[in-house]
Amino acid sequence: MNLYKAHFVHPHTQVPLIVYFNQSNGHVTFEKDNEILELLLKLQKELAQDKQFLENLSQASHICETQYPVESFHDVYEFLETLGVEKNDLTFQQLYIH
């Protein structure tokens, strides 16, 4: 399995996310970056009370429930650019799964 991941902050919701690209089956999936979220909420306690941010978190949950079909890294970058994420803001790392 060829699996890659990158971290980014969603440009519209400001929610930290992880994007996974499974090159073997041609899908992109998202996950909330809970480590960064936990750190943010500890450092900025008022963020946990911010209604807009909390709504953005729930919207991020919706994006994380779907696999998006792509065929190549080129398609991954095009898809992410439609979300407003710049290619230069991403660094994919290959995950080694046994």
C-alpha positions, 0 to 999 in steps of 0.5 A: 500500500502506498499511503501518504499524509500531509498536515495543513490548516483549512484556509476557510475554517482555520481547522487543522487537518491531515490529508491522506492520499492512498495511491494504491486505491486512488482516494484522498481522505481527511482527518481533524489533526487532533494533536494540533487541535488539543494544543490550540485549545490549551493555548487559546482557551477562548477558542473553545468558546468561539461559536464560529470555530466550533461550527467550523469543527463540525463542518470539518467532521463532514469533510472527514466522512468521505473518500474522494477519488483521485488518480495521481498526486497531480489530481490530489493537488488540483483537488486541494487547490479547489479548497484553497490549499496551495501546493507549496503549503503541503509536504507529503510524507510516505507512511510505512504500513506493515 
